[in-house]
Amino acid sequence: MKWKKLGKIFDPTEYNLPNNCIEFAQSPQSLVFDDFVRIYFSTREKDETGKYLSHIAFVDMDKSFKKVIAVSTNTVIELGGLGCFDEHGIFPLNIMRDHGRVLGYISGWSRRVSVSVETSIGLAVSNDNGLTFKRIGDGPVLTSSPSEPFLVGDPFVLNINGLYHMWYIYGLRWINNPEKRVKERIYKIGHAVSNDGINWIKDGRQLVTDKLNADECQALPTVIEIDGKYHMYFCYRQAIGFRQDKNSAYRIGHAFSENMQNWIRDDTTTGIDTTDGDWDSDMMCYPHVFRCEDKIYMLYNGNEFGRLGFGLAVLER
């Protein structure tokens, strides 16, 4: 695999986003139309206490990805209610077309006391071509279980031969960060299947091997079939020091499979890495791979976890 970078294509600070959001366009996710591409992302506002809330917005771009056609002006999906799994934010929202509808799989988060956050996965449906979404209920469709005790999130869903497949992350443990005196989370990539997209059966195992160490954090899997093989792109980082040290920060990883059960990790074939002196010099994270026309693209975030937008790369075959 070899990816050609096309540069940063969207900066949220240049637009007036809904819900008083400023900065951040994290985890870009595509919905391809006949003559444009809608790219959803997670952005942030500050509540009355100064803490962040994560909202979903979108930008419509032409298929050259050089022209912005429109940016969402209204709320795409309301945050969850009091005490719900997505009370304080949605990050990310994975999008897929399904039987005339547009499904949005929500990675919702809420604040905790002893640790910073808890996450689960919900489902919302759009009947207006992805302009707005309504949840099927206030609770999640995939959440913690005995072997995956917390931090279930980052869904990516495909319908393959009538069976829904979800790749997601789950938390294994929290560890102490002695330098910052905070708790840091460890999470891995898992997989589940469903006949209806609502009721899921987990594999109950870590799908992708660790490269760094047992505390490696793996996030935001995206899967695409190319020439009879399934390719997964994701991001990974060290558990501690990733905010200050670029050598510990997120990078893009790659694994492949012929049956979606057994995945072989090979980061030497990822085909994309940071660029010194550019907007993605310190980190690359939150990849999303998709087809548009006859090309395969990767959306991703760069430095500061997408504070100043997202970029695009195209697969050179």
DRENDO-1510 file (C-alpha; in Angstrom, 1 decimal, always signed):
<recs>
REC; n; res; u; v; w
REC; 1; MET; +0.0; +0.0; +0.0 .
REC; 2; LYS; +1.2; +3.5; -0.8 .
REC; 3; TRP; -0.8; +6.6; +0.0 .
REC; 4; LYS; -0.3; +10.0; -1.6 .
REC; 5; LYS; -1.1; +12.9; +0.8 .
REC; 6; LEU; -3.4; +15.6; -0.7 .
REC; 7; GLY; -2.9; +18.0; +2.3 .
REC; 8; LYS; -5.3; +19.4; +4.9 .
REC; 9; ILE; -8.7; +20.0; +3.3 .
REC; 10; PHE; -10.8; +21.4; +6.1 .
REC; 11; ASP; -10.2; +23.8; +9.0 .
REC; 12; PRO; -13.1; +24.2; +11.4 .
REC; 13; THR; -11.8; +27.6; +12.7 .
REC; 14; GLU; -12.7; +29.1; +9.3 .
REC; 15; TYR; -16.5; +28.5; +9.7 .
REC; 16; ASN; -19.3; +29.2; +12.0 .
REC; 17; LEU; -20.3; +25.8; +13.3 .
REC; 18; PRO; -23.6; +25.0; +15.0 .
REC; 19; ASN; -23.9; +24.6; +18.8 .
REC; 20; ASN; -21.3; +27.3; +19.4 .
REC; 21; CYS; -18.6; +24.9; +18.5 .
REC; 22; ILE; -15.0; +26.2; +18.1 .
REC; 23; GLU; -12.0; +24.3; +16.8 .
REC; 24; PHE; -11.7; +20.5; +16.4 .
REC; 25; ALA; -12.9; +18.4; +13.4 .
REC; 26; GLN; -12.2; +15.0; +14.7 .
REC; 27; SER; -12.7; +11.5; +13.2 .
REC; 28; PRO; -13.9; +12.6; +9.7 .
REC; 29; GLN; -16.4; +10.0; +8.2 .
REC; 30; SER; -17.7; +10.0; +4.6 .
REC; 31; LEU; -21.1; +9.7; +3.0 .
REC; 32; VAL; -20.8; +9.7; -0.8 .
REC; 33; PHE; -23.6; +11.3; -2.9 .
REC; 34; ASP; -23.8; +11.4; -6.7 .
REC; 35; ASP; -22.1; +14.8; -7.1 .
REC; 36; PHE; -20.6; +15.6; -3.7 .
REC; 37; VAL; -19.2; +14.0; -0.5 .
REC; 38; ARG; -20.6; +14.8; +3.0 .
REC; 39; ILE; -17.9; +14.4; +5.7 .
REC; 40; TYR; -19.1; +14.2; +9.3 .
REC; 41; PHE; -16.8; +15.1; +12.1 .
REC; 42; SER; -16.9; +15.6; +15.9 .
REC; 43; THR; -16.4; +19.2; +17.0 .
REC; 44; ARG; -16.5; +20.9; +20.5 .
REC; 45; GLU; -18.2; +23.6; +22.5 .
REC; 46; LYS; -17.5; +24.6; +26.1 .
REC; 47; ASP; -20.3; +24.3; +28.6 .
REC; 48; GLU; -21.0; +26.8; +31.4 .
REC; 49; THR; -18.3; +25.2; +33.5 .
REC; 50; GLY; -15.7; +25.5; +30.8 .
REC; 51; LYS; -15.6; +21.7; +30.0 .
REC; 52; TYR; -16.0; +20.4; +26.5 .
REC; 53; LEU; -19.1; +18.9; +24.9 .
REC; 54; SER; -18.6; +17.0; +21.6 .
REC; 55; HIS; -21.1; +17.6; +18.8 .
REC; 56; ILE; -21.5; +16.2; +15.3 .
REC; 57; ALA; -21.3; +18.6; +12.3 .
REC; 58; PHE; -20.6; +18.0; +8.6 .
REC; 59; VAL; -19.1; +19.7; +5.6 .
REC; 60; ASP; -20.2; +19.0; +2.0 .
REC; 61; MET; -17.3; +19.0; -0.6 .
REC; 62; ASP; -17.1; +18.5; -4.3 .
REC; 63; LYS; -15.5; +15.3; -5.5 .
REC; 64; SER; -12.2; +16.9; -6.1 .
REC; 65; PHE; -12.1; +17.7; -2.3 .
REC; 66; LYS; -10.9; +21.2; -3.2 .
REC; 67; LYS; -14.2; +23.1; -2.8 .
REC; 68; VAL; -16.5; +23.4; +0.2 .
REC; 69; ILE; -20.1; +23.5; -0.9 .
REC; 70; ALA; -21.8; +23.8; +2.5 .
REC; 71; VAL; -21.2; +23.4; +6.2 .
REC; 72; SER; -24.0; +22.2; +8.5 .
REC; 73; THR; -25.9; +25.1; +10.1 .
REC; 74; ASN; -28.3; +23.1; +12.3 .
REC; 75; THR; -27.9; +20.4; +14.9 .
REC; 76; VAL; -27.2; +17.1; +13.2 .
REC; 77; ILE; -28.0; +15.0; +16.3 .
REC; 78; GLU; -28.9; +16.1; +19.8 .
REC; 79; LEU; -26.7; +15.0; +22.7 .
REC; 80; GLY; -28.1; +12.3; +25.0 .
REC; 81; GLY; -30.3; +13.1; +28.0 .
REC; 82; LEU; -29.4; +13.4; +31.6 .
REC; 83; GLY; -27.5; +10.4; +32.7 .
REC; 84; CYS; -27.4; +8.8; +29.3 .
REC; 85; PHE; -24.3; +7.2; +27.7 .
REC; 86; ASP; -23.9; +10.1; +25.3 .
REC; 87; GLU; -24.8; +13.0; +27.6 .
REC; 88; HIS; -21.6; +14.9; +27.2 .
REC; 89; GLY; -20.7; +14.1; +23.6 .
REC; 90; ILE; -20.5; +12.0; +20.4 .
REC; 91; PHE; -17.1; +11.1; +19.1 .
REC; 92; PRO; -17.3; +9.7; +16.5 .
REC; 93; LEU; -20.4; +9.1; +14.4 .
REC; 94; ASN; -19.9; +6.3; +11.9 .
REC; 95; ILE; -22.2; +6.5; +8.8 .
REC; 96; MET; -23.6; +3.9; +6.5 .
REC; 97; ARG; -26.4; +3.6; +3.9 .
REC; 98; ASP; -28.9; +0.8; +4.7 .
REC; 99; HIS; -32.1; -0.1; +2.9 .
REC; 100; GLY; -32.9; +3.5; +1.9 .
REC; 101; ARG; -32.0; +5.0; +5.2 .
REC; 102; VAL; -28.8; +6.4; +6.6 .
REC; 103; LEU; -27.6; +4.8; +9.9 .
REC; 104; GLY; -25.4; +6.6; +12.3 .
REC; 105; TYR; -23.5; +4.5; +14.9 .
REC; 106; ILE; -22.8; +6.7; +17.9 .
REC; 107; SER; -19.7; +6.6; +20.0 .
REC; 108; GLY; -21.2; +8.4; +23.0 .
REC; 109; TRP; -19.3; +9.5; +26.1 .
REC; 110; SER; -20.1; +10.8; +29.5 .
REC; 111; ARG; -18.0; +12.1; +32.4 .
REC; 112; ARG; -17.0; +10.0; +35.4 .
REC; 113; VAL; -15.7; +10.7; +38.8 .
REC; 114; SER; -12.8; +8.3; +39.6 .
REC; 115; VAL; -11.7; +8.3; +35.9 .
REC; 116; SER; -12.3; +10.8; +33.1 .
REC; 117; VAL; -14.8; +9.1; +30.9 .
REC; 118; GLU; -17.0; +6.2; +30.0 .
REC; 119; THR; -18.2; +5.3; +26.5 .
REC; 120; SER; -20.8; +3.1; +24.7 .
REC; 121; ILE; -22.2; +2.7; +21.2 .
REC; 122; GLY; -25.7; +3.7; +20.2 .
REC; 123; LEU; -27.7; +3.8; +16.9 .
REC; 124; ALA; -29.5; +6.7; +15.2 .
REC; 125; VAL; -31.4; +6.8; +11.9 .
REC; 126; SER; -31.7; +9.5; +9.3 .
REC; 127; ASN; -34.6; +9.7; +6.9 .
REC; 128; ASP; -33.5; +13.0; +5.3 .
REC; 129; ASN; -30.3; +11.9; +3.6 .
REC; 130; GLY; -28.1; +12.4; +6.6 .
REC; 131; LEU; -29.1; +16.0; +7.5 .
REC; 132; THR; -30.4; +15.0; +10.9 .
REC; 133; PHE; -30.5; +11.8; +13.0 .
REC; 134; LYS; -32.8; +10.4; +15.6 .
REC; 135; ARG; -31.8; +7.7; +18.1 .
REC; 136; ILE; -33.7; +4.4; +18.2 .
REC; 137; GLY; -33.7; +4.7; +22.0 .
REC; 138; ASP; -31.8; +6.4; +24.8 .
REC; 139; GLY; -29.6; +3.4; +25.5 .
REC; 140; PRO; -26.7; +1.8; +23.7 .
REC; 141; VAL; -26.7; -1.1; +21.3 .
REC; 142; LEU; -23.2; -2.2; +22.3 .
REC; 143; THR; -21.7; -1.6; +25.7 .
REC; 144; SER; -19.5; -3.1; +28.4 .
REC; 145; SER; -19.5; -6.8; +29.3 .
REC; 146; PRO; -17.6; -9.0; +31.7 .
REC; 147; SER; -14.5; -9.3; +29.5 .
REC; 148; GLU; -14.8; -5.7; +28.1 .
REC; 149; PRO; -15.6; -3.8; +31.2 .
REC; 150; PHE; -15.6; -0.2; +29.9 .
REC; 151; LEU; -14.8; +2.2; +27.1 .
REC; 152; VAL; -16.7; +0.5; +24.3 .
REC; 153; GLY; -16.7; +2.9; +21.3 .
REC; 154; ASP; -15.2; +3.9; +17.9 .
REC; 155; PRO; -17.6; +1.8; +15.8 .
REC; 156; PHE; -17.1; +1.1; +12.1 .
REC; 157; VAL; -19.9; -1.0; +10.5 .
REC; 158; LEU; -20.3; -2.8; +7.2 .
REC; 159; ASN; -23.1; -5.0; +5.9 .
REC; 160; ILE; -21.4; -7.9; +4.1 .
REC; 161; ASN; -23.7; -10.5; +2.4 .
REC; 162; GLY; -26.6; -9.6; +4.7 .
REC; 163; LEU; -24.6; -9.8; +7.9 .
REC; 164; TYR; -23.6; -6.6; +9.8 .
REC; 165; HIS; -20.0; -6.5; +11.0 .
REC; 166; MET; -18.8; -4.0; +13.6 .
REC; 167; TRP; -15.2; -3.2; +14.5 .
REC; 168; TYR; -14.9; -1.2; +17.6 .
REC; 169; ILE; -12.6; -0.6; +20.6 .
REC; 170; TYR; -13.0; -1.7; +24.2 .
REC; 171; GLY; -11.2; -0.8; +27.4 .
REC; 172; LEU; -9.0; -3.3; +29.3 .
REC; 173; ARG; -7.8; -1.3; +32.2 .
REC; 174; TRP; -6.9; +2.1; +33.6 .
REC; 175; ILE; -3.4; +2.8; +34.7 .
REC; 176; ASN; -1.7; +5.6; +36.8 .
REC; 177; ASN; +0.2; +8.3; +35.0 .
REC; 178; PRO; +2.7; +9.4; +37.7 .
REC; 179; GLU; +3.8; +12.5; +35.8 .
REC; 180; LYS; +0.4; +14.0; +35.4 .
REC; 181; ARG; -1.3; +12.3; +38.4 .
REC; 182; VAL; -4.2; +11.2; +36.2 .
REC; 183; LYS; -5.6; +7.8; +35.1 .
REC; 184; GLU; -4.8; +6.7; +31.5 .
REC; 185; ARG; -6.9; +4.2; +29.6 .
REC; 186; ILE; -5.8; +1.1; +27.7 .
REC; 187; TYR; -8.1; +0.0; +24.8 .
REC; 188; LYS; -7.9; -2.6; +22.0 .
REC; 189; ILE; -9.8; -3.4; +18.8 .
REC; 190; GLY; -12.7; -6.0; +18.9 .
REC; 191; HIS; -15.4; -7.3; +16.5 .
REC; 192; ALA; -19.1; -8.2; +16.7 .
REC; 193; VAL; -21.7; -9.4; +14.2 .
REC; 194; SER; -25.5; -8.8; +14.0 .
REC; 195; ASN; -28.4; -9.9; +11.8 .
REC; 196; ASP; -30.3; -6.6; +12.2 .
REC; 197; GLY; -27.7; -4.0; +13.1 .
REC; 198; ILE; -29.1; -3.6; +16.6 .
REC; 199; ASN; -28.5; -6.8; +18.5 .
REC; 200; TRP; -24.8; -7.7; +18.5 .
REC; 201; ILE; -22.7; -10.8; +19.3 .
REC; 202; LYS; -19.1; -10.0; +20.3 .
REC; 203; ASP; -16.2; -12.2; +19.3 .
REC; 204; GLY; -14.8; -11.5; +22.8 .
REC; 205; ARG; -11.1; -11.3; +21.8 .
REC; 206; GLN; -8.5; -8.8; +20.8 .
REC; 207; LEU; -8.4; -8.7; +17.0 .
REC; 208; VAL; -5.1; -6.9; +16.3 .
REC; 209; THR; -1.8; -7.8; +18.0 .
REC; 210; ASP; +0.2; -5.1; +19.9 .
REC; 211; LYS; +3.3; -3.6; +18.3 .
REC; 212; LEU; +4.6; -1.3; +21.1 .
REC; 213; ASN; +3.8; -3.2; +24.3 .
REC; 214; ALA; +0.9; -4.6; +26.2 .
REC; 215; ASP; -0.3; -1.1; +27.1 .
REC; 216; GLU; -0.5; +0.0; +23.5 .
REC; 217; CYS; -3.8; +1.9; +22.8 .
REC; 218; GLN; -5.5; +1.1; +19.5 .
REC; 219; ALA; -8.3; +3.3; +18.2 .
REC; 220; LEU; -10.8; +3.9; +15.4 .
REC; 221; PRO; -10.6; +0.9; +13.0 .
REC; 222; THR; -11.8; +1.3; +9.4 .
REC; 223; VAL; -12.1; -1.7; +7.1 .
REC; 224; ILE; -12.2; -1.9; +3.3 .
REC; 225; GLU; -12.0; -4.8; +0.8 .
REC; 226; ILE; -9.4; -4.5; -1.9 .
REC; 227; ASP; -8.7; -7.3; -4.5 .
REC; 228; GLY; -10.2; -10.0; -2.3 .
REC; 229; LYS; -8.5; -9.1; +0.9 .
REC; 230; TYR; -9.8; -7.0; +3.8 .
REC; 231; HIS; -7.6; -4.2; +5.0 .
REC; 232; MET; -7.9; -2.5; +8.4 .
REC; 233; TYR; -6.5; +0.9; +9.1 .
REC; 234; PHE; -6.4; +2.2; +12.7 .
REC; 235; CYS; -4.3; +4.4; +14.9 .
REC; 236; TYR; -2.2; +3.4; +17.9 .
REC; 237; ARG; -0.1; +5.1; +20.5 .
REC; 238; GLN; +1.7; +4.8; +23.8 .
REC; 239; ALA; -0.4; +4.9; +26.9 .
REC; 240; ILE; +1.6; +7.6; +28.6 .
REC; 241; GLY; +3.3; +10.7; +27.2 .
REC; 242; PHE; +1.3; +10.8; +24.0 .
REC; 243; ARG; +0.2; +14.4; +24.5 .
REC; 244; GLN; +3.7; +15.9; +24.9 .
REC; 245; ASP; +6.1; +13.5; +23.1 .
REC; 246; LYS; +5.5; +13.1; +19.4 .
REC; 247; ASN; +7.4; +9.7; +19.5 .
REC; 248; SER; +4.6; +8.4; +21.8 .
REC; 249; ALA; +1.7; +10.0; +19.8 .
REC; 250; TYR; -0.7; +8.4; +17.4 .
REC; 251; ARG; +0.4; +6.7; +14.2 .
REC; 252; ILE; -1.5; +4.9; +11.5 .
REC; 253; GLY; -1.4; +1.1; +11.7 .
REC; 254; HIS; -2.4; -1.6; +9.2 .
REC; 255; ALA; -3.6; -5.2; +9.3 .
REC; 256; PHE; -5.1; -7.5; +6.6 .
REC; 257; SER; -7.3; -10.6; +6.5 .
REC; 258; GLU; -8.8; -13.0; +4.0 .
REC; 259; ASN; -11.7; -14.1; +6.3 .
REC; 260; MET; -12.2; -11.1; +8.7 .
REC; 261; GLN; -11.5; -13.5; +11.6 .
REC; 262; ASN; -7.7; -13.8; +11.5 .
REC; 263; TRP; -5.9; -10.5; +11.1 .
REC; 264; ILE; -2.2; -10.1; +10.3 .
REC; 265; ARG; -0.7; -6.8; +11.5 .
REC; 266; ASP; +2.0; -5.4; +9.3 .
REC; 267; ASP; +2.7; -1.7; +9.8 .
REC; 268; THR; +5.5; -1.8; +7.2 .
REC; 269; THR; +2.7; -1.8; +4.6 .
REC; 270; THR; +0.7; +1.0; +6.1 .
REC; 271; GLY; +2.1; +3.3; +3.4 .
REC; 272; ILE; +1.6; +6.6; +5.2 .
REC; 273; ASP; +3.4; +8.4; +8.0 .
REC; 274; THR; +4.0; +11.9; +9.5 .
REC; 275; THR; +5.6; +14.7; +7.5 .
REC; 276; ASP; +8.2; +16.9; +9.2 .
REC; 277; GLY; +7.2; +20.5; +9.4 .
REC; 278; ASP; +3.6; +20.0; +8.2 .
REC; 279; TRP; +0.2; +20.0; +9.9 .
REC; 280; ASP; +0.6; +16.2; +10.6 .
REC; 281; SER; +4.3; +16.3; +11.8 .
REC; 282; ASP; +3.7; +15.1; +15.3 .
REC; 283; MET; +0.8; +12.6; +15.0 .
REC; 284; MET; -1.6; +11.0; +12.6 .
REC; 285; CYS; -4.9; +9.6; +14.0 .
REC; 286; TYR; -8.5; +8.7; +13.4 .
REC; 287; PRO; -8.3; +7.3; +9.8 .
REC; 288; HIS; -11.4; +6.6; +7.7 .
REC; 289; VAL; -11.0; +4.8; +4.4 .
REC; 290; PHE; -13.7; +4.9; +1.6 .
REC; 291; ARG; -14.3; +4.6; -2.1 .
REC; 292; CYS; -15.3; +7.6; -4.2 .
REC; 293; GLU; -15.7; +7.2; -8.0 .
REC; 294; ASP; -12.8; +4.9; -9.0 .
REC; 295; LYS; -10.4; +5.9; -6.2 .
REC; 296; ILE; -9.8; +4.9; -2.6 .
REC; 297; TYR; -9.2; +7.7; -0.1 .
REC; 298; MET; -8.2; +8.1; +3.5 .
REC; 299; LEU; -9.4; +10.9; +5.7 .
REC; 300; TYR; -7.4; +11.5; +8.9 .
REC; 301; ASN; -6.5; +14.0; +11.6 .
REC; 302; GLY; -3.0; +15.3; +12.3 .
REC; 303; ASN; -1.5; +17.3; +15.2 .
REC; 304; GLU; -3.4; +18.0; +18.4 .
REC; 305; PHE; -6.0; +15.3; +17.7 .
REC; 306; GLY; -7.7; +17.3; +14.9 .
REC; 307; ARG; -7.9; +20.7; +16.6 .
REC; 308; LEU; -7.4; +22.5; +13.3 .
REC; 309; GLY; -9.0; +20.1; +10.9 .
REC; 310; PHE; -8.5; +17.0; +8.8 .
REC; 311; GLY; -6.6; +16.0; +5.7 .
REC; 312; LEU; -6.9; +13.5; +2.8 .
REC; 313; ALA; -4.8; +10.9; +1.1 .
REC; 314; VAL; -5.4; +8.8; -2.0 .
REC; 315; LEU; -4.3; +5.2; -2.5 .
REC; 316; GLU; -1.8; +4.8; -5.3 .
REC; 317; ARG; -2.3; +1.4; -6.9 .
</recs>
